[in-house]
Amino acid sequence: MISLKEIQEASKNVKEVVIKTPFAKAPLLSDKCNANIFLKKENLQLTGAYKLRGAYNKISSLSDEERKRGVIAASAGNHAQGVAYSAKEFKIPSTIIMPETTPLLKVENTKNLGATVILKGGNYDEAYEYALKYAKENNLTFIHPFADDKVIAGQGSIALEILDECESLDYVVVPIGGGGLISGVGSALKQLSPKTKVIGVVASGANAMKNSYEAKKAIDSLNVKTIADGIAVRDVNEKNLKYILEVVDEVVEVDDEEIANAILYLLEKQKLIVEGGGAVGVAALLHEKFMYKKNSNIACILSGGNIDVQMLSVIIEKGMIKSYKKLKLVITLVDKPGSLMRLTEILQDLDANITQIDYDRISTTLSFGDANVTLALETKNKEHQKEIKQALVDALYKFKEVV
């Protein structure tokens, strides 16, 4: 594991640039989980993610000659911004290789920090391979996003901040992509609070580290696909796996539906915007992925908040439907004066608020004299939706639900 001395030195280094992010109890989540849940809000970090810590610590450790040449990194976004921000602080050039699938928000944010951005490859690992080649050809200093002891030590500074706020912790829940965050946090905890269990969480669409942890050997994935783009790592790094086997007590996985549910929960209940990779810990808690005793003290690291706005809108839409707060229906009625008014009166009597409506009388799939009305309804809960559907059946309407 990374020595406590290295992590403490890193913590001193990064204090020059990072903010000490809020660490607070989440009452509603605590009640829901029958435990004391505390959130470490790294989504509120200067660059929107914890990655600034490791990047800054690494660049601060470089020689003047290494810094002068300029730095390069491969990243899906958060490490990119961490490196770009740190390079700007040191007044040195930075080049970032990002996967072609990187959300536009992260690309633009990285460029705005002064970095030269090159889009290459379909995922992080392909971007990484190209970055190594580009670094060699252009004599640049490569800053690895997770397989570097200085980077890992920088991420471990989060654990020191958590323990400053709450000494008695039973569990700390940490997202896993390449494993740098959990290696650093786990190393600090095992030396300062060995009774605290470290729980890692991967996305099921990028679960190579979980498979490797269980097999105790590196097992790469053939491909990755998940809304948690920040932890979508295909290949397992041997060094980080070694650290993880040493300091992590359990690794669990959550699927995209569970991640989306956690993002929406944090938005609604905590008023926090958290990206997919940052929300996996809360997803693991909401969906009971690991066992703990009632009233346990559990810290959950929200590692980042740089979510694409379009992705967020899709998640909100799907989440509203899944939680029975929105109902979409296509209803067939007779195309004559008063038909639509009769339908809306039924919905009004049931307190179903119409948020969107479309009237189609010319579709070739319709019988002569019929029309389709597509409605989006704001509803209260599952029972309310059942009541609406039953009222439509009783009124002899033909309809289908749109998912």
Secondary structure, 3 states (H helix, E strand, C coil): CCCHHHHHHHHHHHCCCCCCCCEEECHHHHHHHCCEEEEEEHHHCCCCECHHHHHHHHHHHCCHHHHHHCEEEECCCHHHHHHHHHHHHHCCCEEEEECCCCCHHHHHHHHHCCCEEEECCCCHHHHHHHHHHHHHHHCCEECCCCCCHHHHHHHHHHHHHHHHHCCCCCEEEEECCCCHHHHHHHHHHHHHCCCCEEEEEEEHHHCHHHHHHHHCCCCCCCCCCCCCHHHCCCCCCHHHHHHHHHHCCEEEEECHHHHHHHHHHHHHHCCCCCCHHHHHHHHHHHCCCCCCCCCCEEEEEECECCCCHHHHHHHHHHHHHHCCCEEEEEEEEECCCCHHHHHHHHHHHCCCEEEEEEEECCCCCCCCCEEEEEEEEECCCHHHHHHHHHHHHHCCCEEEECC
